[in-house]
Amino acid sequence: MSVSMTGSGEIATPVESSKSAMTWGPIFGGAAAAIGVTLILLLLGSGVGLTMVSPWSGQSSSLGTVGVTAAIWLVVVQWLSSGLGGYITGRLRTKWAAVHTDEVFFRDTAHGFISWALATIFVAGFLASSLTSLAGAGAQAVGSAATAAGTAVSSTASAADLPTAYFTDALLRPEQARAGATSDDTAATAEVSRILLNGAAAGQIPDDDKAYLATIVSARTGLSEADARTRVDTVLKRIDDAKVAAQKAADEARKAAATTALLGALSLLIGAFIAAAAAAFGGSQRDEEEDLIVTSGI
């Protein structure tokens, strides 16, 4: 504390308030209002979003349209809830007496920012909990599918034994593959599965494997060697097309996730600014009128 002395010998000390510049009541009130509005608008957006999708082909909006709409709605939710929460925080705060105007402005904006931060943390925790539940359900579904797939593949070879089984097939591949393919359907089907799985893992199927597949297909279907080779090439092209489509979908999902993250971060920054500005606006309205107490001059 700095102490100064006047010319008349009097000691002047600065006036300091014994009360904190932060009031938690308005902060919690504004945060609660922002949380309530956010949850209401999120439920409303979910209902509108469900009307845009349909299990029937041709009746749903495109994935891009749904994603853009959802992102825009999240931005609107963030801004509306931040503005309302900040404004309520500023209006509920008791007027500061004997405080400079700049300091009042700073305190109002700080209260609005803290109120926004509390509401954001709560909503983020709520959404994280919901997404975790959805992810758990999805993981369980994937696990069930993987178990079913493992059961189906176990009759041929396990995932760990696949390379060994494939090379074993290559070593023991008969010279007259046509006779073996017609005499043992189960063994031929299992060997074809292992060849396709190995090709999927390696990224391509060697020419000798393609020729062998054509021989088995010809023996099983009665097609000529040329027609069987054409069928093999057609199926392998369909497999490659499916792989490219899956990679394209994964890349689009990556881009959408990156865009959503950047847009979400920008929306949060703007939401924080809106909350602080709304709190300052609410504080200015709070201080527009002064209550005067008339006392006797006696």
C-alpha atoms as a printed R data frame, in Angstrom:
    type eleno elety resid chain resno       x       y       z
1   ATOM     1    CA   MET     A     1   0.000   0.000   0.000
2   ATOM     2    CA   SER     A     2   1.435   3.380  -1.031
3   ATOM     3    CA   VAL     A     3   1.096   6.269   1.393
4   ATOM     4    CA   SER     A     4   1.496   9.944   0.419
5   ATOM     5    CA   MET     A     5   1.624  13.132   2.456
6   ATOM     6    CA   THR     A     6  -0.165  16.333   1.528
7   ATOM     7    CA   GLY     A     7   1.308  19.801   1.786
8   ATOM     8    CA   SER     A     8  -0.511  20.443   5.059
9   ATOM     9    CA   GLY     A     9   1.120  17.455   6.676
10  ATOM    10    CA   GLU     A    10  -1.904  15.168   6.379
11  ATOM    11    CA   ILE     A    11  -1.357  11.533   5.423
12  ATOM    12    CA   ALA     A    12  -3.360  10.266   2.400
13  ATOM    13    CA   THR     A    13  -3.903   6.538   1.996
14  ATOM    14    CA   PRO     A    14  -5.656   4.870  -0.974
15  ATOM    15    CA   VAL     A    15  -9.148   3.504  -0.498
16  ATOM    16    CA   GLU     A    16  -9.330  -0.274  -1.036
17  ATOM    17    CA   SER     A    17 -12.482  -2.325  -1.022
18  ATOM    18    CA   SER     A    18 -12.693  -5.223   1.392
19  ATOM    19    CA   LYS     A    19 -14.985  -7.098  -1.008
20  ATOM    20    CA   SER     A    20 -13.826  -9.353  -3.840
21  ATOM    21    CA   ALA     A    21 -14.235  -8.094  -7.394
22  ATOM    22    CA   MET     A    22 -15.697 -11.492  -8.357
23  ATOM    23    CA   THR     A    23 -19.243 -12.520  -7.528
24  ATOM    24    CA   TRP     A    24 -20.014 -16.177  -8.124
25  ATOM    25    CA   GLY     A    25 -23.796 -15.911  -7.924
26  ATOM    26    CA   PRO     A    26 -24.273 -14.114 -11.265
27  ATOM    27    CA   ILE     A    27 -21.595 -16.306 -12.820
28  ATOM    28    CA   PHE     A    28 -23.389 -19.524 -11.862
29  ATOM    29    CA   GLY     A    29 -26.728 -17.996 -12.865
30  ATOM    30    CA   GLY     A    30 -25.485 -17.048 -16.333
31  ATOM    31    CA   ALA     A    31 -23.773 -20.407 -16.764
32  ATOM    32    CA   ALA     A    32 -26.954 -22.267 -15.796
33  ATOM    33    CA   ALA     A    33 -28.964 -20.221 -18.282
34  ATOM    34    CA   ALA     A    34 -26.428 -20.918 -21.035
35  ATOM    35    CA   ILE     A    35 -26.428 -24.652 -20.254
36  ATOM    36    CA   GLY     A    36 -30.207 -24.832 -20.315
37  ATOM    37    CA   VAL     A    37 -30.472 -23.012 -23.630
38  ATOM    38    CA   THR     A    38 -27.695 -25.164 -25.098
39  ATOM    39    CA   LEU     A    39 -29.404 -28.430 -24.162
40  ATOM    40    CA   ILE     A    40 -32.755 -27.235 -25.506
41  ATOM    41    CA   LEU     A    41 -31.259 -26.111 -28.803
42  ATOM    42    CA   LEU     A    42 -29.209 -29.319 -29.127
43  ATOM    43    CA   LEU     A    43 -32.341 -31.437 -28.673
44  ATOM    44    CA   LEU     A    44 -34.150 -29.257 -31.207
45  ATOM    45    CA   GLY     A    45 -31.276 -29.651 -33.642
46  ATOM    46    CA   SER     A    46 -31.264 -33.425 -33.134
47  ATOM    47    CA   GLY     A    47 -34.960 -33.559 -33.954
48  ATOM    48    CA   VAL     A    48 -34.478 -31.482 -37.096
49  ATOM    49    CA   GLY     A    49 -31.482 -33.598 -38.086
50  ATOM    50    CA   LEU     A    50 -33.442 -36.834 -37.766
51  ATOM    51    CA   THR     A    51 -35.983 -35.477 -40.238
52  ATOM    52    CA   MET     A    52 -33.176 -35.105 -42.797
53  ATOM    53    CA   VAL     A    53 -32.200 -38.784 -42.785
54  ATOM    54    CA   SER     A    54 -34.221 -41.815 -43.779
55  ATOM    55    CA   PRO     A    55 -33.532 -45.541 -44.198
56  ATOM    56    CA   TRP     A    56 -35.276 -45.394 -47.583
57  ATOM    57    CA   SER     A    57 -33.048 -44.697 -50.561
58  ATOM    58    CA   GLY     A    58 -33.505 -41.337 -52.232
59  ATOM    59    CA   GLN     A    59 -35.345 -39.804 -49.297
60  ATOM    60    CA   SER     A    60 -32.383 -38.606 -47.226
61  ATOM    61    CA   SER     A    61 -30.271 -35.525 -47.577
62  ATOM    62    CA   SER     A    62 -26.690 -36.030 -48.641
63  ATOM    63    CA   LEU     A    63 -24.020 -36.653 -46.036
64  ATOM    64    CA   GLY     A    64 -22.364 -33.347 -46.884
65  ATOM    65    CA   THR     A    65 -25.615 -31.438 -46.436
66  ATOM    66    CA   VAL     A    66 -26.288 -33.070 -43.077
67  ATOM    67    CA   GLY     A    67 -22.730 -32.365 -41.906
68  ATOM    68    CA   VAL     A    68 -22.773 -28.701 -42.955
69  ATOM    69    CA   THR     A    69 -26.197 -28.191 -41.385
70  ATOM    70    CA   ALA     A    70 -25.062 -29.768 -38.123
71  ATOM    71    CA   ALA     A    71 -21.912 -27.618 -38.013
72  ATOM    72    CA   ILE     A    72 -23.878 -24.419 -38.658
73  ATOM    73    CA   TRP     A    73 -26.417 -25.345 -36.005
74  ATOM    74    CA   LEU     A    74 -23.695 -25.996 -33.425
75  ATOM    75    CA   VAL     A    75 -22.253 -22.550 -34.153
76  ATOM    76    CA   VAL     A    76 -25.692 -20.955 -33.732
77  ATOM    77    CA   VAL     A    77 -26.232 -22.843 -30.456
78  ATOM    78    CA   GLN     A    78 -22.868 -21.719 -29.123
79  ATOM    79    CA   TRP     A    79 -23.419 -18.079 -29.977
80  ATOM    80    CA   LEU     A    80 -26.996 -17.851 -28.718
81  ATOM    81    CA   SER     A    81 -26.285 -19.580 -25.418
82  ATOM    82    CA   SER     A    82 -23.093 -17.570 -24.870
83  ATOM    83    CA   GLY     A    83 -24.864 -14.284 -25.535
84  ATOM    84    CA   LEU     A    84 -27.764 -15.080 -23.213
85  ATOM    85    CA   GLY     A    85 -25.540 -16.402 -20.421
86  ATOM    86    CA   GLY     A    86 -23.214 -13.394 -20.592
87  ATOM    87    CA   TYR     A    87 -26.065 -10.910 -20.631
88  ATOM    88    CA   ILE     A    88 -27.724 -12.493 -17.596
89  ATOM    89    CA   THR     A    89 -24.393 -12.517 -15.764
90  ATOM    90    CA   GLY     A    90 -23.895  -8.805 -16.396
91  ATOM    91    CA   ARG     A    91 -27.421  -7.801 -15.405
92  ATOM    92    CA   LEU     A    92 -27.505  -9.851 -12.203
93  ATOM    93    CA   ARG     A    93 -24.288  -8.389 -10.815
94  ATOM    94    CA   THR     A    94 -24.736  -5.765  -8.123
95  ATOM    95    CA   LYS     A    95 -23.619  -2.333  -9.220
96  ATOM    96    CA   TRP     A    96 -20.084  -1.429  -8.229
97  ATOM    97    CA   ALA     A    97 -19.918   1.844  -6.288
98  ATOM    98    CA   ALA     A    98 -16.911   4.181  -6.380
99  ATOM    99    CA   VAL     A    99 -15.228   2.140  -9.148
100 ATOM   100    CA   HIS     A   100 -13.790   3.608 -12.332
101 ATOM   101    CA   THR     A   101 -15.793   3.005 -15.529
102 ATOM   102    CA   ASP     A   102 -12.939   1.103 -17.194
103 ATOM   103    CA   GLU     A   103 -12.653  -1.195 -14.195
104 ATOM   104    CA   VAL     A   104 -16.398  -1.828 -14.233
105 ATOM   105    CA   PHE     A   105 -16.182  -2.744 -17.925
106 ATOM   106    CA   PHE     A   106 -13.324  -5.156 -17.261
107 ATOM   107    CA   ARG     A   107 -15.092  -6.833 -14.367
108 ATOM   108    CA   ASP     A   108 -18.279  -7.284 -16.356
109 ATOM   109    CA   THR     A   109 -16.446  -8.843 -19.296
110 ATOM   110    CA   ALA     A   110 -14.442 -11.090 -16.947
111 ATOM   111    CA   HIS     A   111 -17.635 -12.320 -15.290
112 ATOM   112    CA   GLY     A   112 -19.174 -13.039 -18.679
113 ATOM   113    CA   PHE     A   113 -16.071 -14.938 -19.805
114 ATOM   114    CA   ILE     A   114 -15.954 -17.065 -16.634
115 ATOM   115    CA   SER     A   115 -19.661 -17.821 -16.964
116 ATOM   116    CA   TRP     A   116 -19.088 -18.949 -20.566
117 ATOM   117    CA   ALA     A   117 -16.152 -21.117 -19.494
118 ATOM   118    CA   LEU     A   118 -18.207 -22.923 -16.828
119 ATOM   119    CA   ALA     A   119 -21.070 -23.566 -19.240
120 ATOM   120    CA   THR     A   120 -18.677 -24.787 -21.938
121 ATOM   121    CA   ILE     A   121 -16.933 -27.201 -19.561
122 ATOM   122    CA   PHE     A   122 -20.266 -28.664 -18.448
123 ATOM   123    CA   VAL     A   123 -21.628 -29.056 -21.980
124 ATOM   124    CA   ALA     A   124 -18.334 -30.524 -23.186
125 ATOM   125    CA   GLY     A   125 -18.450 -33.075 -20.377
126 ATOM   126    CA   PHE     A   126 -22.060 -33.919 -21.209
127 ATOM   127    CA   LEU     A   127 -21.296 -34.371 -24.905
128 ATOM   128    CA   ALA     A   128 -18.164 -36.377 -24.141
129 ATOM   129    CA   SER     A   129 -20.200 -38.703 -21.930
130 ATOM   130    CA   SER     A   130 -22.815 -39.137 -24.658
131 ATOM   131    CA   LEU     A   131 -20.184 -39.762 -27.327
132 ATOM   132    CA   THR     A   132 -18.429 -42.251 -25.057
133 ATOM   133    CA   SER     A   133 -21.671 -44.179 -24.643
134 ATOM   134    CA   LEU     A   134 -22.213 -44.180 -28.398
135 ATOM   135    CA   ALA     A   135 -18.622 -45.241 -28.999
136 ATOM   136    CA   GLY     A   136 -19.026 -48.072 -26.492
137 ATOM   137    CA   ALA     A   137 -22.131 -49.296 -28.278
138 ATOM   138    CA   GLY     A   138 -20.345 -49.070 -31.614
139 ATOM   139    CA   ALA     A   139 -17.322 -50.927 -30.257
140 ATOM   140    CA   GLN     A   140 -19.592 -53.652 -28.935
141 ATOM   141    CA   ALA     A   141 -21.251 -53.961 -32.334
142 ATOM   142    CA   VAL     A   142 -17.876 -54.087 -34.066
143 ATOM   143    CA   GLY     A   143 -16.716 -56.690 -31.575
144 ATOM   144    CA   SER     A   144 -19.766 -58.830 -32.295
145 ATOM   145    CA   ALA     A   145 -19.167 -58.520 -36.018
146 ATOM   146    CA   ALA     A   146 -15.514 -59.398 -35.571
147 ATOM   147    CA   THR     A   147 -16.459 -62.442 -33.509
148 ATOM   148    CA   ALA     A   148 -18.861 -63.594 -36.181
149 ATOM   149    CA   ALA     A   149 -16.254 -63.021 -38.865
150 ATOM   150    CA   GLY     A   150 -13.674 -64.884 -36.838
151 ATOM   151    CA   THR     A   151 -16.015 -67.819 -36.462
152 ATOM   152    CA   ALA     A   152 -16.573 -67.901 -40.197
153 ATOM   153    CA   VAL     A   153 -12.878 -67.705 -40.999
154 ATOM   154    CA   SER     A   154 -11.818 -70.216 -38.346
155 ATOM   155    CA   SER     A   155 -12.821 -73.081 -40.624
156 ATOM   156    CA   THR     A   156 -10.101 -72.050 -43.094
157 ATOM   157    CA   ALA     A   157  -7.332 -70.344 -41.127
158 ATOM   158    CA   SER     A   158  -6.914 -67.862 -38.317
159 ATOM   159    CA   ALA     A   159  -5.635 -64.344 -38.996
160 ATOM   160    CA   ALA     A   160  -2.259 -65.132 -37.444
161 ATOM   161    CA   ASP     A   161  -1.864 -68.358 -39.447
162 ATOM   162    CA   LEU     A   162  -2.968 -66.868 -42.773
163 ATOM   163    CA   PRO     A   163   0.497 -66.184 -44.272
164 ATOM   164    CA   THR     A   164   1.705 -69.666 -43.339
165 ATOM   165    CA   ALA     A   165  -1.445 -71.288 -44.697
166 ATOM   166    CA   TYR     A   166  -1.186 -69.302 -47.926
167 ATOM   167    CA   PHE     A   167   2.423 -70.271 -48.574
168 ATOM   168    CA   THR     A   168   1.638 -73.862 -47.629
169 ATOM   169    CA   ASP     A   169  -1.089 -73.871 -50.266
170 ATOM   170    CA   ALA     A   170   1.398 -72.477 -52.779
171 ATOM   171    CA   LEU     A   171   3.902 -75.230 -52.006
172 ATOM   172    CA   LEU     A   172   1.319 -78.011 -52.203
173 ATOM   173    CA   ARG     A   173  -0.584 -76.587 -55.147
174 ATOM   174    CA   PRO     A   174  -1.266 -79.581 -57.471
175 ATOM   175    CA   GLU     A   175  -0.228 -79.597 -61.107
176 ATOM   176    CA   GLN     A   176  -3.724 -80.639 -62.083
177 ATOM   177    CA   ALA     A   177  -5.695 -78.117 -60.078
178 ATOM   178    CA   ARG     A   178  -8.904 -78.800 -61.981
179 ATOM   179    CA   ALA     A   179  -9.276 -82.303 -60.597
180 ATOM   180    CA   GLY     A   180  -8.662 -81.184 -57.023
181 ATOM   181    CA   ALA     A   181 -11.124 -78.330 -57.280
182 ATOM   182    CA   THR     A   182 -13.919 -80.594 -58.528
183 ATOM   183    CA   SER     A   183 -13.268 -83.346 -56.009
184 ATOM   184    CA   ASP     A   184 -13.147 -81.258 -52.794
185 ATOM   185    CA   ASP     A   185 -15.354 -78.159 -52.786
186 ATOM   186    CA   THR     A   186 -14.582 -77.217 -49.184
187 ATOM   187    CA   ALA     A   187 -10.825 -77.282 -49.692
188 ATOM   188    CA   ALA     A   188 -11.058 -75.313 -52.940
189 ATOM   189    CA   THR     A   189 -13.268 -72.657 -51.347
190 ATOM   190    CA   ALA     A   190 -10.940 -72.357 -48.376
191 ATOM   191    CA   GLU     A   191  -7.888 -72.007 -50.613
192 ATOM   192    CA   VAL     A   192  -9.550 -69.327 -52.744
193 ATOM   193    CA   SER     A   193 -10.454 -67.434 -49.564
194 ATOM   194    CA   ARG     A   194  -6.850 -67.551 -48.380
195 ATOM   195    CA   ILE     A   195  -5.590 -66.294 -51.738
196 ATOM   196    CA   LEU     A   196  -8.014 -63.369 -51.671
197 ATOM   197    CA   LEU     A   197  -7.192 -62.535 -48.053
198 ATOM   198    CA   ASN     A   198  -3.474 -62.599 -48.752
199 ATOM   199    CA   GLY     A   199  -3.974 -60.398 -51.806
200 ATOM   200    CA   ALA     A   200  -5.964 -57.930 -49.710
201 ATOM   201    CA   ALA     A   201  -3.190 -57.848 -47.102
202 ATOM   202    CA   ALA     A   202  -0.406 -57.502 -49.692
203 ATOM   203    CA   GLY     A   203  -2.268 -54.987 -51.823
204 ATOM   204    CA   GLN     A   204  -2.225 -57.085 -54.996
205 ATOM   205    CA   ILE     A   205  -2.604 -60.656 -56.216
206 ATOM   206    CA   PRO     A   206   0.327 -62.163 -58.163
207 ATOM   207    CA   ASP     A   207  -0.229 -63.338 -61.731
208 ATOM   208    CA   ASP     A   208   0.336 -67.002 -60.874
209 ATOM   209    CA   ASP     A   209  -2.377 -66.761 -58.205
210 ATOM   210    CA   LYS     A   210  -4.721 -65.201 -60.746
211 ATOM   211    CA   ALA     A   211  -4.040 -68.035 -63.166
212 ATOM   212    CA   TYR     A   212  -4.640 -70.568 -60.417
213 ATOM   213    CA   LEU     A   213  -7.899 -68.869 -59.448
214 ATOM   214    CA   ALA     A   214  -9.011 -68.963 -63.080
215 ATOM   215    CA   THR     A   215  -8.292 -72.694 -63.180
216 ATOM   216    CA   ILE     A   216 -10.363 -73.346 -60.046
217 ATOM   217    CA   VAL     A   217 -13.212 -71.148 -61.301
218 ATOM   218    CA   SER     A   218 -13.197 -72.955 -64.635
219 ATOM   219    CA   ALA     A   219 -13.318 -76.335 -62.910
220 ATOM   220    CA   ARG     A   220 -16.114 -75.312 -60.538
221 ATOM   221    CA   THR     A   221 -18.292 -73.436 -63.045
222 ATOM   222    CA   GLY     A   222 -17.609 -75.179 -66.346
223 ATOM   223    CA   LEU     A   223 -16.410 -71.966 -67.985
224 ATOM   224    CA   SER     A   224 -13.552 -71.881 -70.421
225 ATOM   225    CA   GLU     A   225 -10.130 -70.787 -69.194
226 ATOM   226    CA   ALA     A   226 -10.516 -67.412 -70.930
227 ATOM   227    CA   ASP     A   227 -13.992 -66.784 -69.504
228 ATOM   228    CA   ALA     A   228 -12.862 -67.891 -66.064
229 ATOM   229    CA   ARG     A   229  -9.900 -65.485 -66.230
230 ATOM   230    CA   THR     A   230 -12.289 -62.705 -67.242
231 ATOM   231    CA   ARG     A   231 -14.524 -63.487 -64.257
232 ATOM   232    CA   VAL     A   232 -11.528 -63.475 -61.919
233 ATOM   233    CA   ASP     A   233 -10.375 -60.105 -63.277
234 ATOM   234    CA   THR     A   234 -13.893 -58.710 -62.883
235 ATOM   235    CA   VAL     A   235 -14.180 -59.833 -59.269
236 ATOM   236    CA   LEU     A   236 -10.705 -58.546 -58.436
237 ATOM   237    CA   LYS     A   237 -11.586 -55.189 -59.992
238 ATOM   238    CA   ARG     A   238 -14.704 -55.037 -57.839
239 ATOM   239    CA   ILE     A   239 -12.535 -55.717 -54.791
240 ATOM   240    CA   ASP     A   240 -10.157 -52.908 -55.783
241 ATOM   241    CA   ASP     A   241 -13.077 -50.556 -56.397
242 ATOM   242    CA   ALA     A   242 -14.490 -51.352 -52.961
243 ATOM   243    CA   LYS     A   243 -11.075 -50.673 -51.424
244 ATOM   244    CA   VAL     A   244 -10.791 -47.337 -53.224
245 ATOM   245    CA   ALA     A   245 -14.326 -46.415 -52.151
246 ATOM   246    CA   ALA     A   246 -13.499 -47.246 -48.527
247 ATOM   247    CA   GLN     A   247 -10.315 -45.156 -48.696
248 ATOM   248    CA   LYS     A   248 -12.247 -42.277 -50.248
249 ATOM   249    CA   ALA     A   249 -14.886 -42.462 -47.532
250 ATOM   250    CA   ALA     A   250 -12.175 -42.510 -44.854
251 ATOM   251    CA   ASP     A   251 -10.481 -39.482 -46.425
252 ATOM   252    CA   GLU     A   252 -13.768 -37.588 -46.591
253 ATOM   253    CA   ALA     A   253 -14.436 -38.447 -42.943
254 ATOM   254    CA   ARG     A   254 -10.946 -37.175 -42.053
255 ATOM   255    CA   LYS     A   255 -11.524 -33.899 -43.869
256 ATOM   256    CA   ALA     A   256 -14.945 -33.505 -42.272
257 ATOM   257    CA   ALA     A   257 -13.490 -34.157 -38.812
258 ATOM   258    CA   ALA     A   258 -10.703 -31.614 -39.400
259 ATOM   259    CA   THR     A   259 -13.176 -29.015 -40.640
260 ATOM   260    CA   THR     A   260 -15.477 -29.648 -37.690
261 ATOM   261    CA   ALA     A   261 -12.601 -29.294 -35.221
262 ATOM   262    CA   LEU     A   262 -11.391 -26.014 -36.738
263 ATOM   263    CA   LEU     A   263 -14.913 -24.642 -36.978
264 ATOM   264    CA   GLY     A   264 -15.628 -25.713 -33.400
265 ATOM   265    CA   ALA     A   265 -12.509 -23.982 -32.102
266 ATOM   266    CA   LEU     A   266 -13.369 -20.782 -33.987
267 ATOM   267    CA   SER     A   267 -16.958 -20.970 -32.731
268 ATOM   268    CA   LEU     A   268 -15.761 -21.313 -29.132
269 ATOM   269    CA   LEU     A   269 -13.494 -18.286 -29.462
270 ATOM   270    CA   ILE     A   270 -16.294 -16.197 -30.911
271 ATOM   271    CA   GLY     A   271 -18.662 -17.548 -28.242
272 ATOM   272    CA   ALA     A   272 -16.280 -16.400 -25.511
273 ATOM   273    CA   PHE     A   273 -16.133 -12.935 -27.083
274 ATOM   274    CA   ILE     A   274 -19.928 -12.791 -27.381
275 ATOM   275    CA   ALA     A   275 -20.353 -13.810 -23.729
276 ATOM   276    CA   ALA     A   276 -17.932 -11.118 -22.541
277 ATOM   277    CA   ALA     A   277 -19.495  -8.455 -24.768
278 ATOM   278    CA   ALA     A   278 -23.019  -9.429 -23.694
279 ATOM   279    CA   ALA     A   279 -21.988  -9.227 -20.039
280 ATOM   280    CA   ALA     A   280 -20.572  -5.738 -20.608
281 ATOM   281    CA   PHE     A   281 -23.784  -4.725 -22.379
282 ATOM   282    CA   GLY     A   282 -25.882  -6.118 -19.542
283 ATOM   283    CA   GLY     A   283 -23.701  -4.284 -17.050
284 ATOM   284    CA   SER     A   284 -24.115  -1.003 -18.912
285 ATOM   285    CA   GLN     A   285 -27.891  -1.403 -18.826
286 ATOM   286    CA   ARG     A   286 -27.641  -2.222 -15.122
287 ATOM   287    CA   ASP     A   287 -25.799   1.044 -14.493
288 ATOM   288    CA   GLU     A   288 -27.938   3.289 -16.693
289 ATOM   289    CA   GLU     A   289 -30.155   4.495 -13.873
290 ATOM   290    CA   GLU     A   290 -28.967   5.564 -10.465
291 ATOM   291    CA   ASP     A   291 -30.932   5.165  -7.286
292 ATOM   292    CA   LEU     A   292 -30.599   8.326  -5.181
293 ATOM   293    CA   ILE     A   293 -31.271   8.480  -1.478
294 ATOM   294    CA   VAL     A   294 -32.554  11.846  -0.233
295 ATOM   295    CA   THR     A   295 -31.411  12.660   3.284
296 ATOM   296    CA   SER     A   296 -32.155  15.604   5.463
297 ATOM   297    CA   GLY     A   297 -29.582  18.399   5.423
298 ATOM   298    CA   ILE     A   298 -29.968  19.005   9.132
